[in-house]
């Protein structure tokens, strides 16, 4: 299934919005929709940081999926698996 994610970010003294649609597994989403969305958002934010050479002032201001589900704090808690 697809979810819509909006991320409000800050970098290089500028606030900006990125939005997109992301494929997540139905089973994971049914078990824990917020956490599944947070992982998808975190991975996408890492791509954004790499693609746009984020500055030292980079921050995540807000993350929302499917229009009204705020997962900002969950995204901030996601840690990469090494």
HUDATA-V614729 format. One line per field, one symbol per residue. phi: phi as a letter, one per 20 degrees, with the letter a starting at -180 (. if undefined). psi: psi as a letter, one per 30 degrees, with the letter a starting at -180 (. if undefined). A space follows every 50 residues. Layout:
# HUDATA-V614729
phi->???
psi->???
This chain:
# HUDATA-V614729
phi->.dcdcccdccblmcebdccadcecfgfffffbfffffffffgffffffgf fdlgefefbeeaccclmcdecgffffefcfed
psi->lklkkkkjlkkhgkklkkllkkklkeeeeeeieeeeeeeeeeeeeeeeee egiklfgkljekkklhegjjgeeeeffkkkk.
